[in-house]
Amino acid sequence: MHLDPILPLITAIALTLLVSGLILKKLGQPYVVGYLIGGVVIGPDVLGLVTDVELVGHLGGLGVVLLLFFVGMEISPQRLLSNWRVAVLGTGFQVAISVGCIWALGSFLDWPLARSVLLGFVISLSSTAVALKLVSTVRGVSPALGDQVTGILVAQDVALVPMLLVLGFLGSDAPSTWIVTRQVIGALFFILIVLWIARRTEIRLPFVRKLGSDPELQVFGGLILCFGLGLLTGALGLSTALGAFVGGLVVSSARETHWIKDSLEPFRVVFLALFFVSVGMLLDLDFVSEHAGLVAFLTVVVLVTNTFINAGVLRLFGSDRASALLGGAVLAQVGELSYLLAAVGIQAGIVSEFAYQVTVAMITLSLILSPAWLRMIQGFGARGAQPDRPAAAGPP
């Protein structure tokens, strides 16, 4: 009997992810960290089980799209719009401060403006997948904080488009007028969709009732809702994840589509795991070991800087000090979209190969350390709050 050569590979990947997931669960870490470490283990630098990083990355990209679709299903459009100031203005402030900090450093080191702007953009984007996992696992987090963090993550995803436009101009590869026009029209169109959804208490989708009674067709109906709008935003020059998020908002407003989450949950788990596996496979262990001190230093600096920048933004828009610090820690890591910005930077000659490898290593390490960083900030906040407790109870 012929043995398909891909079968041992799939089995090895599944086994690696299962073992790493069990170990990380035992240690109280989210599965995401296990997927990242699993990617490093099965990647070219360790076991070499998988060498086609690009293919795994493409498959993993579907996981990010599905994740945003699920996020849209779990959030109320009305609550999302009620936090638009935090999402839009807060993200704008956060990106501007990040770019300003890197620009100041770049001026001291005599960097070109394009490099400073690129690296500022890179550190300003948080990881949607990791941040949402951290928010959901933090005990005692208020719904308001969760909505604010979700709104910021969505706004950052939208901000990727103007970031790429700016880098195109700085890299002497300015986009055409048609591309810019198409992106503006697409953004306005989807803003109108969100506003329309928010003004209606309930919407009805065609053929939903028929799909609701057929488990097999439910799967394909759910995939069409997710990837269909993602395809539309991609065709308009926007992020495919943005379209999936809007699709999730549509589902959350359609009362007859409660079955979609159950139908697509296995796809989300598998493809999102593949995304983080691909991220782990990008890590060049030889480079990291050679420049371990530099990578570790930059990662800590970025985690600290992002925590306080995001905490300051949340504090500015009304969060109490403890919630703002917690939200800042949740958003401290550098996100998956920053890999795309780094790739654009090296292709356009904005950064060198050395700077690109440092950036990739820093992003990956920040993702791995993010849960531990959050726990440390939580512990710091708890210790800071302890002296106030006796005073609140009155004199002994």
N, C-alpha and C positions, 0 to 999 in steps of 0.2 A: 504494500500500500504506500502510495506517495505521501510524504510528510511535507506539508507546506512550510517553507523555511521561516515564514513570518510567525508561525504559531509559537515556537520556543521564545521568540523575541517578546511577543505579547505576554506570554506567561511570566517571563523574567521581569518585565516592567511592572505587571500587576503584583507580583510577589514582592518586589522591591518597595512599591508604594504601600502595600499592606503592612509590611514589617516596619517601615519607617513611620507609618501612621500610628501603629500600635505603640511604638516606642515613644513617640511624641505625645500621644494621649496619656500614657503612663506618667510622663513628666509634666503634664498639665499644659502642653503647648498646642496651639491650633494645628490642624492637619496641613495647612498651607506651608508651614516650616518643613514638615516631613516631605512634602512634594518637592520643595526646593532642594533639600538635601538628597532626595532620591534622584533628582535630575543630575546633580553633581556626580553621584555614584555610578549611574548607568551611562553617563556622558563619555565623550572621547578621552578625557584626562584620567579616568579611573578604570572602569570595567570595559568601556568601549562597546557596550551593547548597542548603542544608538549613535550613529554619526551624522544622520540627516537632521540637523537642528532646525533647518528652515521648514521642513515638512511638519515636524512636531510643533513648531511655532505657529504655523498656519492653522493647524487643528486646535491648538490652544487658544488662538484668537477667537474661535467660536465660543469657547468657554466664557470669555470676557463679555461677549455679546449676550449670551444667555444669562450671565450674572446681572447685567443691567436690566434685562427683561424682568427678572425676578424682583429686582429692586423696585421697578415701576409698579409691579403688581402689589407690593406690600406697602406702598405709600399713598396717601390720599392726595389727589391733585389740588384740592382746596388747601390742605396743610402745606403743600409744596409752595404754592403761590404766596401763602401768607408769610413765608420766610425768604421771599425773593431778595430783600435788601441784604440779608446775610449772605446769600448765595452769590449774587451778582457783585454788589459793592464790596463785600468781604473778600471774595476771590480776587477782585481787581486790586484791592489794597495789598493783599498777601503776595500776589505776583509782582507788583511794583516794588514792594519792600525787598523781596528776594533778589530781584534784578539789581536794585540799588546797592544791596550789600555786596554782591559779586562785582558790580561795576567799581565800587570803592576798592575792593581787593585787586581787581584787574588794573586799575589806574596805578596802584602802588607797584604792581609787577609788570607794568607796561604791556598789558594785553590789548589786542585789537578790540574795538567795540563789539564786533560780531561775536567774538568768543565769550565776552562777559555776558552779553544778552542771552546767548545759547545756554550757558551754564546756569544763569539765573532762572531761565525757563525750566531747565531740567530739575532743579531742586524744588521748584514751586509746586510740582504736580505730585499729589499723593496717590497711593494705590487704592483703587476702588475695591478690589477683591479683598485685600488685607484689612483696610480700614473698616469696611462693613462687617467683616468677621469679628474684629475687635470690639466694635460698638455692640454687637449682638451678644458678646460674651461678658461684657462688663456688667456686674451686678449694680443695681441701683441707678442706672443711667436713666435720666428723665426722657420721655418721648420728645420733648422740645430739643434736647441736645442731639438725639438721633436724627431728627428732621433737619437740623442745621448742618450736621456733618454730611448727611446725604445730599442736601442742596449744594454744599460747597464742592463735593465730589462731582456732581453733575455739571456744575458751572466750570470746573476745571477741564472736564471732558470737552465741553463746548469751546473753552479757551484754546484748546489745541489748534483749532483752525486758524485764528489770527496769529498764533505763535508761528505756525508754519509759513504763513504769508510774510511775516516780518523777517524770518530767517531767509526766505526766498529773496527778498529785497537786499538784505545785508550780504547775501552770498552771491550777488550779481546774477541771480537766476529768478528774476521777478516773474510772478505768475501773470498770465494774460488777463485782459479786462473781462473776457468771457468767464474765466474761472472764478474771479472775484464776484462778478455779478451773480453767477449761479449759486455760489455759497451764500451770498446775502439773501437771495430769494428763498433758498432752502431754509435758512435760519428763520426768516420771517414766517414762512409757511408752517413750520413746526411750532413756533411760538403761538400762532393762531390756533393750531390744533389743541395745544395744552389749555389755552384760555377757553376754548369751546368746551372741552371736557370738564373743566373746573366749574363752568356755569350750569352744567346739567347734573341733576341728582342721579340719573341712570341713563345709560345708552344701550341700544340693542344692536347686535351684530347679525348680519344675514347668515342663515343656515346654522346658527349656533345650537339651536334646540336639536336638530338632527344629529350633529356631531356629539352632543352630550349623551346620547344613548349608544354610541359605538366606540368602544375603547381604542380600536385600531385607528379609526379616522381621527380620533381626538389628538393622537400624537402628531399627525401631519397637519391638522388644523392649527395646533399650537405652534409648530415650527414655522408655518406660513406667517402667522401673526408676528412672531419674533423676527425671523430673518427677512420677511417681506419689507417691513418698514426700515430694517437695517440696510437692506439693499437700496432702498429709495434714498436714504440719507447719504449712503456711499456714492451713489450716482450723482448726487448734488454737490459732492466734494466735502461733505461733512463726515463726522465719525459714524461708523456703522453702529457702534454701541449706543449712540444718542437715539437713533431710530428705534432700536430695541427697547430702550427705556420708555419712549413715548408709547410704543406698543404695549408695554406693561401697564402704563397709566390707563390705556384704553380698556385693558382687561379688568383692572381694578374698579372701573366704573360700570362694567357690564356684569350684572348680577348672575347671569347664566353661565359664566365661564370659570366657575370655581374648580373645575376638573383639570384645567390647563396646568396648574402647578404640579399636581401629582403625575401628569402624563410626561412632563419634561424634566422632572427632577433628576432622573438617572443621567440624562444627557448633560445637564449642568455639572453634575459631580465629575463625570468622566472628562469632559472637555476642559473644565477649569483646572483639573489636576494636570492635564497635559500642558496647559499654559505654563504653570509653575515648574513643571518638569523641563520645559524648553528654556525657561529663565535660568534654572540651575545648570543646564548644559552649556549656556553661554559663558559661564565662568571659566576663565583660564587660570587653573590652579598654580601653574608655574609662575605666571605673572604675579599672582596674589602673594605667593610665598616669597618672591623676590622683593616685593614692595609692600610687605605686610604692615609695616609701621605707618606708611603714608596712607594706605587704604583705611586702616583702622582709625587713624586720626581724623581724616576727612569725614568718615561715616559718623563718628561721635559729634563732630562739629555740626554736621547737617542735621542730625537728630535733635541736638540742643537748639539750634537756630530755628528749625521748623516748628518745634514745640512752642517756643515763645512767640514766634510770629503769629502762628495760628491761634494761640491762646489770647494774644493781644487783640486780634481781630474779633474773636468771639466775645471777649470782654467788652470791646467797643460797642457791640450790638446787643448788649444787655445780659449776657450770661454772667452768673455769679463766678467768683474767683475759682472755686473748686471745679465747677463744670467746665469753665474755660480752659483750665490747665489740663483736665482730662481729655477734652476735645482736641487740644493742641497735641497731646501725646498720641492720640489715635491717628492724627493726620501727619505725624512726624516723618514717616518713612517716605522714600522717593518711589514714585509709581511706575507701573508698567508702560505707560505712554512715554515716559522719559527715555526708554530704550529707543523709541522711534525718533525722538529729537536728537539723541546722540548719534544715531545712524545717519540722519540728515546732515548733522554737523561734520562728520568725517567725509561723507560723499561730496559735500560742498567745499571741503578744504578749510572749514572754520576751526577745527581742532585736529591735532596730530593723532597718530595711532596710539601713542603713549597716553595722551589725555583721554582718548576713547576707552582704552582698556581700564584706566583708573575709574572712569565714570561708570562703566558697566559693573566693575567690582564693587564700587561704592553703593550703587543702586541695589544690587543683589544682597550685599551684607546688611543694608538698612532694612530690607524686607525680612531677612532671617531674624534680625535682632528686634524687630518691632514689637512682638509680644512681650519680650523680656523688658524692653524699654517702658512699655505701658505699665507693667507690674511695678517697676521701680518708681515711676511717677506716682502711681496709686499709693505705694508705701510711703513715699515722701509726703504726699498730701495727708495721709492718715496720721503720720507722726506729727505733722504740723498742726493737725486739728486736735490732738490729744490734750494739750494744756488748756484748751477752752472748755472742755467738758465739765470739770468740777465747778467752774465758775457759773456755768449755766444751771447747775443743780442747786446753787445756793451755798452758803457757808456751812461747814460741818457742825 
